[in-house]
């Protein structure tokens, strides 16, 4: 195994882990919003798409301006994107 192949495999696994953690953090934000805002919250927690995730994150930021889930979500997304950028660079060379 070459060093490049090892870097690709580790980066790919790190990227998958980053995006999975980000998805779970959006679910936790969803639960926090639902717990604090029972009356008008009628979104389903099934499925993720960009517009829904953006809405959940912005609603969480509105309700919890100093919430730590948002920071963890941003870090895990950054980790996933950076890891897949490394995979792309390794595949291009």
TIMI-2910 file (N, C-alpha, C, CB; in pm, 1 decimal, decimal comma, always signed):
<rs>
+----------+----------+----------+----------+----------+----------+----------+----------+----------+----------+----------+----------+------+
!      n_x !      n_y !      n_z !     ca_x !     ca_y !     ca_z !      c_x !      c_y !      c_z !     cb_x !     cb_y !     cb_z ! resn !
+----------+----------+----------+----------+----------+----------+----------+----------+----------+----------+----------+----------+------+
!    +84,9 !   -118,7 !     +0,0 !     +0,0 !     +0,0 !     +0,0 !    +88,8 !   +124,1 !     +0,0 !    -96,2 !     +0,3 !   +122,8 !  Unk !
!    +54,0 !   +212,5 !    -88,5 !   +129,9 !   +336,2 !    -94,8 !    +76,8 !   +435,1 !     +9,3 !   +123,1 !   +396,9 !   -236,6 !  Unk !
!   +156,0 !   +534,3 !    +34,7 !   +115,6 !   +637,3 !   +131,8 !     -7,2 !   +712,0 !    +80,4 !   +232,3 !   +737,0 !   +158,7 !  Unk !
!    -12,1 !   +734,6 !    -50,9 !   -126,9 !   +804,8 !   -109,4 !   -257,0 !   +728,1 !    -88,2 !   -104,3 !   +827,6 !   -258,8 !  Unk !
!   -252,1 !   +597,4 !   -103,6 !   -371,0 !   +515,7 !    -83,2 !   -415,9 !   +518,8 !    +62,9 !   -344,4 !   +371,7 !   -127,1 !  Unk !
!   -320,7 !   +514,0 !   +153,8 !   -354,8 !   +521,2 !   +296,6 !   -417,9 !   +656,5 !   +328,9 !   -228,8 !   +498,1 !   +384,4 !  Unk !
!   -362,2 !   +764,3 !   +274,2 !   -418,1 !   +898,0 !   +296,3 !   -559,8 !   +906,4 !   +240,4 !   -328,6 !  +1006,0 !   +231,5 !  Unk !
!   -582,2 !   +848,5 !   +122,7 !   -716,3 !   +849,5 !    +64,0 !   -816,4 !   +775,1 !   +151,1 !   -713,5 !   +787,9 !    -75,1 !  Unk !
!   -778,3 !   +658,5 !   +198,6 !   -870,2 !   +577,8 !   +280,3 !   -900,6 !   +648,0 !   +411,6 !   -810,7 !   +438,3 !   +307,6 !  Unk !
!   -798,1 !   +699,7 !   +477,3 !   -819,6 !   +769,7 !   +604,8 !   -903,2 !   +895,3 !   +583,9 !   -684,7 !   +806,4 !   +670,1 !  Unk !
!   -875,9 !   +970,1 !   +477,5 !   -953,3 !  +1091,6 !   +449,8 !  -1097,9 !  +1059,2 !   +416,7 !   -890,4 !  +1169,7 !   +335,0 !  Unk !
!  -1119,7 !   +952,7 !   +340,2 !  -1256,4 !   +913,9 !   +307,1 !  -1334,0 !   +875,5 !   +432,8 !  -1256,3 !   +797,7 !   +207,3 !  Unk !
!  -1274,3 !   +795,9 !   +519,2 !  -1341,9 !   +756,6 !   +643,8 !  -1366,8 !   +876,9 !   +733,8 !  -1258,8 !   +651,9 !   +718,9 !  Unk !
!  -1271,3 !   +969,1 !   +737,7 !  -1288,7 !  +1090,3 !   +817,7 !  -1401,3 !  +1176,6 !   +761,4 !  -1157,6 !  +1170,7 !   +822,8 !  Unk !
!  -1409,6 !  +1187,1 !   +630,0 !  -1517,3 !  +1265,0 !   +568,0 !  -1654,0 !  +1206,2 !   +595,3 !  -1495,7 !  +1274,5 !   +419,0 !  Unk !
!  -1664,9 !  +1073,9 !   +583,6 !  -1792,7 !  +1007,9 !   +613,9 !  -1829,8 !  +1029,9 !   +759,6 !  -1785,2 !   +856,5 !   +582,9 !  Unk !
!  -1732,0 !  +1017,8 !   +848,6 !  -1758,8 !  +1039,8 !   +991,4 !  -1801,7 !  +1183,7 !  +1017,5 !  -1634,4 !  +1006,1 !  +1075,5 !  Unk !
!  -1737,4 !  +1280,8 !   +953,0 !  -1773,6 !  +1421,3 !   +971,6 !  -1915,6 !  +1451,0 !   +928,3 !  -1678,7 !  +1509,6 !   +895,5 !  Unk !
!  -1954,2 !  +1399,1 !   +811,1 !  -2090,2 !  +1423,9 !   +762,5 !  -2194,9 !  +1348,1 !   +844,2 !  -2101,3 !  +1384,7 !   +615,7 !  Unk !
!  -2160,0 !  +1230,5 !   +893,6 !  -2253,4 !  +1156,1 !   +979,4 !  -2274,7 !  +1228,7 !  +1111,4 !  -2201,5 !  +1013,3 !  +1005,5 !  Unk !
!  -2168,0 !  +1278,2 !  +1169,4 !  -2180,0 !  +1354,4 !  +1294,8 !  -2261,8 !  +1480,8 !  +1271,5 !  -2039,8 !  +1390,9 !  +1351,1 !  Unk !
!  -2239,4 !  +1549,0 !  +1158,9 !  -2317,4 !  +1670,2 !  +1127,5 !  -2465,7 !  +1637,4 !  +1116,3 !  -2267,7 !  +1734,6 !   +996,0 !  Unk !
!  -2497,5 !  +1525,3 !  +1055,2 !  -2637,2 !  +1484,7 !  +1042,2 !  -2699,8 !  +1456,8 !  +1178,9 !  -2648,1 !  +1360,8 !   +953,1 !  Unk !
!  -2627,3 !  +1389,2 !  +1264,0 !  -2678,5 !  +1360,6 !  +1398,6 !  -2694,4 !  +1489,3 !  +1480,0 !  -2584,5 !  +1262,9 !  +1472,1 !  Unk !
!  -2605,7 !  +1585,6 !  +1460,2 !  -2617,9 !  +1711,7 !  +1532,6 !  -2739,6 !  +1790,7 !  +1485,7 !  -2491,3 !  +1795,3 !  +1515,3 !  Unk !
!  -2771,9 !  +1783,9 !  +1357,4 !  -2894,3 !  +1848,9 !  +1309,1 !  -3016,1 !  +1782,1 !  +1372,8 !  -2903,3 !  +1842,1 !  +1153,5 !  Unk !
!  -3010,8 !  +1650,7 !  +1387,7 !  -3120,6 !  +1581,8 !  +1456,6 !  -3133,6 !  +1628,4 !  +1601,2 !  -3099,1 !  +1430,3 !  +1452,7 !  Unk !
!  -3021,1 !  +1646,0 !  +1668,4 !  -3026,2 !  +1695,6 !  +1806,6 !  -3079,6 !  +1838,0 !  +1813,3 !  -2887,4 !  +1689,5 !  +1870,4 !  Unk !
!  -3041,4 !  +1921,9 !  +1717,7 !  -3096,1 !  +2057,7 !  +1712,2 !  -3246,6 !  +2052,6 !  +1689,0 !  -3027,4 !  +2140,0 !  +1601,0 !  Unk !
!  -3289,0 !  +1963,9 !  +1601,5 !  -3431,1 !  +1945,2 !  +1572,9 !  -3506,9 !  +1909,7 !  +1700,6 !  -3451,0 !  +1835,3 !  +1466,6 !  Unk !
!  -3451,1 !  +1817,4 !  +1780,2 !  -3515,2 !  +1778,5 !  +1905,6 !  -3519,2 !  +1893,0 !  +2004,9 !  -3443,4 !  +1660,3 !  +1966,8 !  Unk !
!  -3412,2 !  +1972,0 !  +2011,9 !  -3410,3 !  +2087,5 !  +2102,3 !  -3516,4 !  +2190,0 !  +2062,2 !  -3270,8 !  +2153,1 !  +2102,7 !  Unk !
!  -3530,6 !  +2214,3 !  +1933,7 !  -3631,2 !  +2310,4 !  +1886,8 !  -3770,7 !  +2257,8 !  +1916,6 !  -3615,2 !  +2337,8 !  +1735,3 !  Unk !
!  -3792,7 !  +2131,7 !  +1888,9 !  -3924,2 !  +2072,7 !  +1914,7 !  -3957,6 !  +2078,6 !  +2064,0 !  -3928,6 !  +1926,6 !  +1864,8 !  Unk !
!  -3860,2 !  +2054,0 !  +2148,6 !  -3883,0 !  +2055,0 !  +2293,1 !  -3918,2 !  +2195,8 !  +2343,1 !  -3758,7 !  +2002,4 !  +2366,6 !  Unk !
!  -3855,8 !  +2297,5 !  +2284,2 !  -3878,9 !  +2433,0 !  +2334,4 !  -3993,1 !  +2504,3 !  +2263,0 !  -3753,0 !  +2514,5 !  +2320,9 !  Unk !
!  -4039,4 !  +2450,4 !  +2151,4 !  -4134,0 !  +2523,0 !  +2068,4 !  -4244,0 !  +2428,4 !  +2021,3 !  -4062,6 !  +2588,0 !  +1948,1 !  Unk !
!  -4325,6 !  +2377,8 !  +2111,4 !  -4424,8 !  +2275,9 !  +2079,6 !  -4536,7 !  +2326,0 !  +1988,0 !  -4484,4 !  +2223,1 !  +2206,4 !  Unk !
!  -4577,4 !  +2448,5 !  +2005,5 !  -4700,6 !  +2495,0 !  +1944,7 !  -4697,9 !  +2499,1 !  +1792,4 !  -4732,3 !  +2629,5 !  +1996,3 !  Unk !
!  -4595,0 !  +2556,2 !  +1733,6 !  -4599,7 !  +2577,8 !  +1589,5 !  -4500,0 !  +2492,5 !  +1512,8 !  -4574,9 !  +2721,9 !  +1559,4 !  Unk !
!  -4433,2 !  +2401,7 !  +1576,8 !  -4332,0 !  +2320,3 !  +1510,0 !  -4398,7 !  +2198,2 !  +1449,8 !  -4219,5 !  +2278,6 !  +1608,4 !  Unk !
!  -4414,1 !  +2196,9 !  +1318,8 !  -4483,0 !  +2086,9 !  +1253,2 !  -4398,9 !  +2022,2 !  +1143,4 !  -4613,4 !  +2135,6 !  +1195,3 !  Unk !
!  -4268,8 !  +2030,7 !  +1153,9 !  -4180,0 !  +1966,0 !  +1057,6 !  -4159,2 !  +1820,4 !  +1095,5 !  -4044,8 !  +2039,2 !  +1049,9 !  Unk !
!  -4147,2 !  +1736,4 !   +995,4 !  -4118,0 !  +1596,1 !  +1018,8 !  -3967,6 !  +1579,8 !  +1038,6 !  -4168,8 !  +1508,1 !   +901,1 !  Unk !
!  -3931,2 !  +1487,8 !  +1124,7 !  -3788,1 !  +1466,0 !  +1146,8 !  -3730,9 !  +1360,8 !  +1052,7 !  -3763,3 !  +1424,8 !  +1290,6 !  Unk !
!  -3810,6 !  +1314,1 !   +957,0 !  -3761,5 !  +1217,2 !   +859,1 !  -3698,8 !  +1289,7 !   +741,1 !  -3875,4 !  +1125,0 !   +811,2 !  Unk !
!  -3582,1 !  +1245,6 !   +702,6 !  -3515,8 !  +1298,7 !   +584,6 !  -3440,3 !  +1427,8 !   +610,5 !  -3615,8 !  +1321,1 !   +477,1 !  Unk !
!  -3336,0 !  +1446,0 !   +532,0 !  -3256,2 !  +1568,1 !   +537,8 !  -3241,2 !  +1621,7 !   +397,1 !  -3116,9 !  +1542,5 !   +603,0 !  Unk !
!  -3258,9 !  +1749,8 !   +382,2 !  -3226,3 !  +1817,7 !   +259,1 !  -3177,9 !  +1955,2 !   +297,9 !  -3348,0 !  +1824,0 !   +161,1 !  Unk !
!  -3112,9 !  +2022,5 !   +206,9 !  -3040,8 !  +2145,4 !   +239,4 !  -3131,4 !  +2253,6 !   +297,2 !  -2971,6 !  +2198,2 !   +116,3 !  Unk !
!  -3247,9 !  +2273,8 !   +237,8 !  -3336,1 !  +2380,7 !   +285,1 !  -3386,7 !  +2352,7 !   +426,3 !  -3454,6 !  +2397,8 !   +189,7 !  Unk !
!  -3421,2 !  +2228,5 !   +454,2 !  -3470,4 !  +2193,0 !   +587,1 !  -3358,2 !  +2206,6 !   +690,4 !  -3527,1 !  +2048,9 !   +587,5 !  Unk !
!  -3239,3 !  +2158,0 !   +656,5 !  -3127,0 !  +2170,6 !   +749,6 !  -3094,7 !  +2316,7 !   +776,7 !  -3003,4 !  +2098,9 !   +694,6 !  Unk !
!  -3099,1 !  +2399,8 !   +673,0 !  -3074,5 !  +2542,5 !   +692,1 !  -3179,2 !  +2603,2 !   +784,9 !  -3074,3 !  +2615,8 !   +557,0 !  Unk !
!  -3304,5 !  +2565,4 !   +766,0 !  -3409,7 !  +2617,9 !   +851,5 !  -3391,1 !  +2572,8 !   +996,2 !  -3546,4 !  +2574,0 !   +799,8 !  Unk !
!  -3357,5 !  +2446,0 !  +1016,7 !  -3338,2 !  +2393,7 !  +1152,3 !  -3221,6 !  +2464,7 !  +1220,1 !  -3313,5 !  +2241,1 !  +1149,2 !  Unk !
!  -3111,9 !  +2482,1 !  +1146,9 !  -2994,6 !  +2547,8 !  +1205,2 !  -3023,8 !  +2694,3 !  +1236,5 !  -2874,4 !  +2537,3 !  +1110,1 !  Unk !
!  -3092,3 !  +2764,3 !  +1146,6 !  -3122,0 !  +2905,3 !  +1173,6 !  -3221,5 !  +2920,4 !  +1288,3 !  -3177,0 !  +2973,0 !  +1047,7 !  Unk !
!  -3317,0 !  +2829,5 !  +1298,6 !  -3411,4 !  +2833,6 !  +1411,1 !  -3339,1 !  +2803,6 !  +1543,0 !  -3526,9 !  +2732,3 !  +1389,0 !  Unk !
!  -3246,4 !  +2709,1 !  +1539,1 !  -3168,3 !  +2678,4 !  +1659,6 !  -3084,8 !  +2799,1 !  +1700,9 !  -3076,8 !  +2555,8 !  +1635,8 !  Unk !
!  -3024,0 !  +2866,7 !  +1603,3 !  -2943,8 !  +2985,8 !  +1635,6 !  -3031,3 !  +3097,1 !  +1692,9 !  -2869,8 !  +3036,5 !  +1510,2 !  Unk !
!  -3156,2 !  +3105,5 !  +1646,5 !  -3245,9 !  +3207,9 !  +1698,8 !  -3284,2 !  +3178,5 !  +1843,1 !  -3371,4 !  +3218,2 !  +1612,3 !  Unk !
!  -3313,4 !  +3051,3 !  +1872,8 !  -3356,1 !  +3014,5 !  +2007,3 !  -3240,1 !  +3006,0 !  +2106,1 !  -3428,5 !  +2882,7 !  +2003,2 !  Unk !
!  -3126,6 !  +2959,1 !  +2058,3 !  -3009,5 !  +2940,9 !  +2144,7 !  -2889,6 !  +3012,2 !  +2081,8 !  -2978,6 !  +2788,6 !  +2166,4 !  Unk !
!  -2876,1 !  +3143,9 !  +2106,2 !  -2767,0 !  +3218,2 !  +2040,6 !  -2627,4 !  +3170,8 !  +2082,1 !  -2780,4 !  +3365,7 !  +2071,6 !  Unk !
!  -2614,9 !  +3114,4 !  +2200,6 !  -2484,3 !  +3066,5 !  +2246,7 !  -2480,6 !  +2914,3 !  +2255,2 !  -2450,7 !  +3126,9 !  +2383,1 !  Unk !
!  -2560,9 !  +2848,1 !  +2172,8 !  -2567,6 !  +2702,6 !  +2174,8 !  -2442,0 !  +2638,8 !  +2117,3 !  -2688,9 !  +2655,3 !  +2098,0 !  Unk !
!  -2399,9 !  +2530,1 !  +2177,6 !  -2277,7 !  +2463,2 !  +2134,5 !  -2300,4 !  +2364,2 !  +2021,5 !  -2215,2 !  +2392,5 !  +2250,6 !  Unk !
!  -2422,9 !  +2322,5 !  +1998,8 !  -2448,9 !  +2229,0 !  +1889,5 !  -2416,5 !  +2291,7 !  +1754,1 !  -2595,0 !  +2183,1 !  +1892,4 !  Unk !
!  -2440,6 !  +2420,9 !  +1742,9 !  -2413,1 !  +2490,0 !  +1617,2 !  -2263,6 !  +2488,2 !  +1585,1 !  -2464,1 !  +2634,6 !  +1623,7 !  Unk !
!  -2181,8 !  +2514,8 !  +1685,5 !  -2036,8 !  +2515,7 !  +1665,3 !  -1988,3 !  +2375,6 !  +1629,2 !  -1964,1 !  +2567,2 !  +1792,0 !  Unk !
!  -2038,7 !  +2275,4 !  +1698,6 !  -1999,9 !  +2137,2 !  +1667,4 !  -2043,8 !  +2098,3 !  +1527,3 !  -2060,0 !  +2040,2 !  +1769,5 !  Unk !
!  -2161,7 !  +2144,3 !  +1486,1 !  -2211,1 !  +2115,8 !  +1351,5 !  -2119,4 !  +2177,8 !  +1246,1 !  -2354,8 !  +2168,4 !  +1334,6 !  Unk !
!  -2080,7 !  +2302,8 !  +1266,4 !  -1992,1 !  +2370,1 !  +1171,0 !  -1856,7 !  +2301,3 !  +1162,5 !  -1973,5 !  +2516,4 !  +1209,9 !  Unk !
!  -1802,1 !  +2261,3 !  +1276,6 !  -1671,4 !  +2193,6 !  +1277,3 !  -1680,0 !  +2058,9 !  +1206,3 !  -1621,1 !  +2174,1 !  +1421,9 !  Unk !
!  -1785,9 !  +1984,6 !  +1230,4 !  -1797,3 !  +1853,4 !  +1165,9 !  -1819,5 !  +1867,7 !  +1014,9 !  -1912,3 !  +1772,8 !  +1228,8 !  Unk !
!  -1895,1 !  +1968,1 !   +972,1 !  -1909,7 !  +1992,9 !   +828,3 !  -1777,2 !  +2032,6 !   +765,6 !  -2013,9 !  +2101,9 !   +803,1 !  Unk !
!  -1703,2 !  +2117,6 !   +832,8 !  -1572,5 !  +2159,0 !   +783,5 !  -1477,8 !  +2039,7 !   +774,0 !  -1512,8 !  +2267,1 !   +874,4 !  Unk !
!  -1482,0 !  +1953,7 !   +873,3 !  -1399,4 !  +1832,7 !   +872,0 !  -1435,3 !  +1743,2 !   +754,0 !  -1415,8 !  +1755,2 !  +1003,5 !  Unk !
!  -1564,8 !  +1724,0 !   +729,6 !  -1607,9 !  +1640,8 !   +618,5 !  -1568,0 !  +1698,3 !   +483,9 !  -1756,5 !  +1622,1 !   +623,2 !  Unk !
!  -1586,3 !  +1827,6 !   +464,7 !  -1551,9 !  +1891,4 !   +337,5 !  -1400,1 !  +1888,0 !   +315,5 !  -1603,8 !  +2037,7 !   +334,2 !  Unk !
!  -1324,0 !  +1917,0 !   +419,7 !  -1177,9 !  +1914,8 !   +405,9 !  -1127,4 !  +1773,9 !   +374,8 !  -1111,3 !  +1967,3 !   +534,1 !  Unk !
!  -1184,3 !  +1674,8 !   +439,3 !  -1141,3 !  +1537,1 !   +414,7 !  -1173,1 !  +1494,6 !   +271,6 !  -1208,4 !  +1441,4 !   +514,3 !  Unk !
!  -1290,0 !  +1529,8 !   +221,1 !  -1322,4 !  +1493,3 !    +83,9 !  -1244,2 !  +1576,5 !    -17,4 !  -1471,1 !  +1509,2 !    +59,8 !  Unk !
!  -1202,5 !  +1696,0 !    +19,8 !  -1112,8 !  +1773,6 !    -67,9 !   -977,5 !  +1704,0 !    -78,3 !  -1094,9 !  +1919,0 !    -14,5 !  Unk !
!   -930,0 !  +1649,3 !    +31,8 !   -803,5 !  +1574,2 !    +29,3 !   -818,7 !  +1450,4 !    -58,4 !   -760,1 !  +1533,6 !   +173,3 !  Unk !
!   -932,0 !  +1380,5 !    -47,7 !   -955,6 !  +1264,6 !   -133,0 !   -956,0 !  +1306,0 !   -279,8 !  -1088,7 !  +1196,3 !    -96,2 !  Unk !
!  -1020,7 !  +1415,7 !   -311,0 !  -1025,8 !  +1462,4 !   -449,8 !   -886,4 !  +1497,2 !   -502,1 !  -1117,9 !  +1584,2 !   -461,4 !  Unk !
!   -806,4 !  +1562,3 !   -420,4 !   -671,2 !  +1597,0 !   -461,9 !   -588,5 !  +1471,0 !   -483,6 !   -604,2 !  +1687,7 !   -357,8 !  Unk !
!   -602,4 !  +1373,4 !   -395,6 !   -527,3 !  +1248,9 !   -411,8 !   -570,9 !  +1174,6 !   -537,5 !   -545,4 !  +1159,1 !   -288,8 !  Unk !
!   -698,5 !  +1178,8 !   -569,9 !   -746,0 !  +1110,5 !   -690,1 !   -702,2 !  +1181,6 !   -818,0 !   -897,5 !  +1099,3 !   -686,9 !  Unk !
!   -683,9 !  +1312,1 !   -810,5 !   -644,8 !  +1388,5 !   -929,5 !   -496,5 !  +1372,0 !   -961,2 !   -677,4 !  +1536,5 !   -910,2 !  Unk !
!   -416,1 !  +1337,8 !   -860,8 !   -271,8 !  +1325,7 !   -886,4 !   -232,8 !  +1184,7 !   -922,5 !   -192,3 !  +1370,6 !   -765,7 !  Unk !
+----------+----------+----------+----------+----------+----------+----------+----------+----------+----------+----------+----------+------+
</rs>
